[in-house]
Amino acid sequence: MDFCAAWRAIVLRSCKADTVEPEFQTQFVTAGSLLYSVEHRPWMPPDSQWLLSQSWDDVLFAHFAMDPPTLRRLVPDALTLDLYDGVAWLTISPFCTSHMRPSGIPPIPGISFFPQINLRTYVTMQGKPGLFYLSVDAANLSAVWFARVFFRMPYWQAAIQISGATIQARNPRERTIHFRSSRLHGPTAVNGPAKFDVIYSPEGEARRAHHRSLDEFLTERYCVYAWNRRKYYRVEVHHQPWPLQPASAEIRANSIAEPFGLALPAEPDVCHFSRSLKMLVWAPEAIRFSR
């Protein structure tokens, strides 16, 4: 099934005359303008048309330093586990997706706005450093289905609540964000559904990561790798450099990594926060290996 055709079918079933978000025109115009800023990238974005535009809002990056052999066993053989000063990293990242849409189609409520949380590590293939998702939990069954079918990525449906000082709430009296996730389907933790419960907030001013710093290593990635049925895929992405703030995070429950046999410490080694970043996503490309 063609991706855009499937999305248009959902729009026709779900969209009414008054359901277009008021920010749609700005979002639509600025998507293409992202491609004029590429000087920060390690390689140029694809020449082909991007597939999806979306924003990530109220993003927490909770980074855990890991022993490389512990993560190596979870990464497919053809992917090189990326290390920073000899250390591997695992990141839990809860956030809210907003204004997600294919090229030429507006975002619609119920489809384009939903919270999710990913568990990821850092890999390289053919000279392109990127991300490898161990799992992604999303509170939108349509998004889960699309990601599994079209992107070959391990998405799972979850019940997620996000409240507090979010970009959507626009409440100046709130300072912290409360994110709670409980997986509904998919691999389970030791004592039930995989869960994540955290209260977090930004601390200090937003800054771009310094070149070759740990912050840059952990955030400035311009592709995502997927592995399915012994085939490897690369999904190219494009965005501006992340505006990062230091973050405080109180993790109240964390079993999101338990399905992989990982017991994470109570506190992350590094935390970042980013209020919002718009990005473009291309269709997955099967990776060819030279013989």
C-alpha positions as CSV (number, residue, x, y, z in Angstrom):
1,M,0.0,0.0,0.0
2,D,1.3,3.5,-0.9
3,F,2.0,5.5,2.2
4,C,0.5,8.8,1.1
5,A,-2.6,7.0,-0.3
6,A,-3.2,5.3,3.0
7,W,-2.8,8.6,4.9
8,R,-5.2,10.4,2.5
9,A,-7.7,7.7,3.2
10,I,-7.5,8.4,6.9
11,V,-7.8,12.1,6.2
12,L,-11.0,11.6,4.2
13,R,-12.5,9.5,6.9
14,S,-11.4,11.7,9.8
15,C,-11.1,15.3,8.7
16,K,-13.9,17.9,8.9
17,A,-13.9,21.4,7.5
18,D,-13.0,22.9,10.9
19,T,-10.3,20.4,12.0
20,V,-7.2,22.0,10.4
21,E,-4.9,23.4,13.1
22,P,-4.5,27.2,13.1
23,E,-0.7,26.7,12.9
24,F,-1.0,24.7,9.7
25,Q,0.0,27.4,7.2
26,T,3.1,28.3,9.2
27,Q,4.0,24.6,9.5
28,F,3.4,23.9,5.9
29,V,5.5,26.9,4.6
30,T,8.5,26.3,6.9
31,A,8.9,22.5,6.2
32,G,10.6,23.1,2.9
33,S,12.6,26.0,4.2
34,L,14.5,23.6,6.5
35,L,16.3,22.3,3.4
36,Y,18.1,25.7,2.9
37,S,20.1,25.2,6.1
38,V,22.5,22.3,5.8
39,E,25.8,23.6,6.8
40,H,25.7,21.9,10.2
41,R,25.1,18.4,8.7
42,P,27.9,15.8,8.2
43,W,26.4,14.9,4.8
44,M,23.8,16.4,2.5
45,P,20.1,15.4,2.8
46,P,18.6,13.3,0.0
47,D,17.6,15.0,-3.3
48,S,14.3,13.1,-3.3
49,Q,11.1,14.5,-1.8
50,W,10.8,14.1,2.0
51,L,8.0,11.8,3.2
52,L,7.0,13.2,6.6
53,S,7.2,16.5,8.4
54,Q,6.8,16.6,12.2
55,S,7.8,18.4,15.4
56,W,9.2,16.9,18.6
57,D,8.0,18.9,21.6
58,D,9.0,18.8,25.3
59,V,11.8,16.3,24.7
60,L,13.7,14.7,27.5
61,F,16.9,12.9,26.7
62,A,17.9,10.7,29.6
63,H,21.3,9.2,28.7
64,F,22.9,6.2,30.4
65,A,26.5,5.3,30.0
66,M,26.8,1.5,29.3
67,D,29.5,-1.1,29.0
68,P,29.9,-1.7,25.2
69,P,29.4,-5.6,25.3
70,T,26.1,-5.1,27.1
71,L,24.7,-3.1,24.1
72,R,26.6,-4.9,21.4
73,R,24.5,-8.0,21.8
74,L,21.3,-6.0,21.1
75,V,22.6,-4.4,17.9
76,P,22.4,-6.3,14.6
77,D,25.8,-7.6,13.3
78,A,26.2,-5.2,10.4
79,L,25.8,-2.1,12.5
80,T,28.9,-0.8,14.3
81,L,28.1,0.2,17.9
82,D,29.2,3.9,18.2
83,L,31.3,4.8,21.2
84,Y,32.3,8.1,22.8
85,D,35.7,7.8,24.5
86,G,35.2,4.0,24.7
87,V,31.8,4.2,26.3
88,A,28.5,3.1,24.8
89,W,25.3,5.0,25.4
90,L,21.6,4.2,25.9
91,T,19.0,6.9,25.8
92,I,15.4,7.0,26.9
93,S,13.5,9.9,25.3
94,P,9.9,10.8,26.1
95,F,8.3,13.6,24.1
96,C,5.2,14.7,22.2
97,T,4.9,14.4,18.4
98,S,3.0,17.3,16.8
99,H,2.0,18.5,13.3
100,M,3.0,15.2,11.8
101,R,1.9,15.0,8.1
102,P,3.1,13.7,4.7
103,S,4.1,16.3,2.1
104,G,1.1,18.1,0.7
105,I,-1.4,16.9,3.4
106,P,-2.3,18.9,6.5
107,P,-2.0,17.6,10.1
108,I,-5.2,16.5,11.6
109,P,-6.3,16.0,15.3
110,G,-6.1,12.5,16.5
111,I,-3.6,11.4,13.9
112,S,-0.9,14.0,14.0
113,F,-0.5,14.8,17.7
114,F,0.5,12.1,20.2
115,P,3.1,11.3,22.9
116,Q,5.7,8.7,22.5
117,I,8.9,7.4,24.1
118,N,11.9,5.7,22.5
119,L,14.7,3.6,23.8
120,R,17.7,4.0,21.5
121,T,21.4,3.5,21.1
122,Y,24.0,4.9,18.7
123,V,25.4,3.1,15.7
124,T,27.3,3.7,12.4
125,M,27.1,2.0,9.0
126,Q,28.9,3.0,5.8
127,G,30.3,6.1,7.3
128,K,26.9,7.5,8.4
129,P,26.4,7.7,12.2
130,G,22.8,7.3,13.3
131,L,20.3,5.9,15.8
132,F,19.1,2.4,16.4
133,Y,15.8,2.1,18.2
134,L,15.4,-0.9,20.5
135,S,11.8,0.1,21.1
136,V,9.3,2.9,20.6
137,D,6.1,3.2,22.6
138,A,3.4,5.5,21.1
139,A,-0.1,6.4,22.2
140,N,-1.5,6.3,18.7
141,L,-2.4,3.0,17.1
142,S,-2.3,4.4,13.6
143,A,1.2,5.8,14.1
144,V,2.3,2.4,15.5
145,W,0.9,0.6,12.5
146,F,2.5,3.0,10.0
147,A,5.9,2.8,11.7
148,R,5.9,-1.0,11.8
149,V,4.8,-1.4,8.2
150,F,6.6,1.4,6.4
151,F,9.6,2.0,8.5
152,R,10.2,-1.6,9.9
153,M,10.7,-0.2,13.4
154,P,9.8,-1.8,16.7
155,Y,6.8,0.4,17.7
156,W,4.4,-0.7,20.4
157,Q,1.0,0.8,21.5
158,A,1.1,2.3,25.0
159,A,-1.2,4.3,27.3
160,I,0.6,7.6,27.8
161,Q,-0.3,10.7,29.8
162,I,1.7,13.9,29.6
163,S,0.9,16.9,31.7
164,G,2.3,20.1,33.3
165,A,4.4,22.7,31.6
166,T,4.1,21.4,28.1
167,I,4.3,23.5,25.0
168,Q,0.6,22.7,24.3
169,A,-0.6,23.7,27.8
170,R,1.1,27.1,27.7
171,N,0.7,27.4,31.5
172,P,3.4,29.8,32.9
173,R,2.6,28.7,36.5
174,E,3.7,25.2,35.8
175,R,7.5,24.4,35.7
176,T,7.7,20.6,35.5
177,I,6.4,18.1,33.0
178,H,5.0,14.7,34.1
179,F,5.2,11.9,31.6
180,R,3.8,8.4,32.3
181,S,3.8,5.5,29.9
182,S,2.6,1.9,30.2
183,R,2.9,-0.5,27.2
184,L,-0.4,-2.2,26.2
185,H,1.0,-4.7,23.7
186,G,4.5,-6.1,23.0
187,P,7.4,-7.3,25.1
188,T,6.8,-7.1,28.8
189,A,9.1,-6.2,31.8
190,V,9.9,-8.5,34.6
191,N,6.8,-7.7,36.6
192,G,4.3,-6.7,34.0
193,P,4.0,-4.0,31.2
194,A,7.1,-2.0,30.4
195,K,6.6,1.4,32.1
196,F,8.3,4.8,32.4
197,D,7.2,7.5,34.8
198,V,9.3,10.7,35.1
199,I,8.9,14.3,36.2
200,Y,11.3,16.6,34.4
201,S,12.0,20.3,33.7
202,P,14.6,22.4,31.8
203,E,17.4,24.1,33.7
204,G,19.3,27.0,32.2
205,E,19.5,28.5,28.8
206,A,19.2,26.6,25.5
207,R,22.4,26.2,23.6
208,R,23.7,24.2,20.6
209,A,26.1,21.4,21.3
210,H,29.8,22.1,20.8
211,H,31.5,20.3,17.9
212,R,32.7,16.8,18.8
213,S,31.3,17.1,22.3
214,L,29.4,14.3,24.1
215,D,26.2,16.4,23.7
216,E,26.7,16.5,19.9
217,F,27.4,12.8,19.8
218,L,24.1,12.0,21.7
219,T,21.8,14.3,19.8
220,E,23.1,15.3,16.3
221,R,22.1,12.3,14.3
222,Y,20.7,12.5,10.8
223,C,19.5,9.0,10.1
224,V,17.9,6.0,11.9
225,Y,18.7,2.4,11.1
226,A,16.2,-0.4,11.1
227,W,16.6,-4.2,10.7
228,N,13.8,-6.5,9.6
229,R,13.9,-10.0,8.2
230,R,17.7,-9.9,7.7
231,K,17.5,-6.7,5.7
232,Y,18.9,-3.3,6.8
233,Y,17.2,0.0,6.2
234,R,18.3,3.6,6.6
235,V,15.8,6.4,7.3
236,E,17.3,9.9,6.6
237,V,16.1,12.8,8.7
238,H,16.9,16.5,8.6
239,H,16.5,19.2,11.2
240,Q,18.3,22.2,12.7
241,P,20.8,21.6,15.5
242,W,19.0,20.7,18.7
243,P,18.5,23.6,21.1
244,L,19.6,21.8,24.3
245,Q,19.1,22.8,27.9
246,P,20.3,21.0,31.0
247,A,17.5,19.1,32.6
248,S,16.5,17.7,36.0
249,A,14.6,14.4,36.0
250,E,13.0,12.4,38.8
251,I,12.4,8.9,37.4
252,R,9.7,7.3,39.5
253,A,9.4,4.0,37.5
254,N,11.6,2.6,34.7
255,S,11.2,-0.8,33.3
256,I,11.3,0.2,29.6
257,A,14.7,-1.6,29.1
258,E,13.9,-4.7,31.1
259,P,12.5,-6.7,28.0
260,F,16.2,-6.6,26.8
261,G,17.6,-7.9,30.1
262,L,18.8,-4.4,31.1
263,A,18.6,-3.0,34.6
264,L,19.2,0.7,34.5
265,P,20.3,2.8,37.4
266,A,17.9,5.1,39.1
267,E,19.5,8.3,37.8
268,P,20.7,9.0,34.2
269,D,24.3,10.1,33.7
270,V,23.3,13.0,31.5
271,C,20.0,14.7,30.9
272,H,19.0,17.2,28.2
273,F,15.7,19.0,27.4
274,S,14.6,20.6,24.2
275,R,11.3,22.5,23.9
276,S,10.6,21.9,20.2
277,L,12.3,20.9,17.0
278,K,10.9,20.5,13.5
279,M,12.2,17.7,11.3
280,L,11.8,16.1,7.9
281,V,11.8,12.4,7.4
282,W,12.5,10.4,4.2
283,A,11.2,7.0,3.2
284,P,13.3,4.1,4.3
285,E,16.0,3.0,1.9
286,A,17.2,-0.6,1.8
287,I,21.0,-0.7,2.3
288,R,23.0,-2.4,-0.3
289,F,26.3,-4.2,0.6
290,S,29.1,-4.4,-1.9
291,R,30.4,-7.9,-2.7
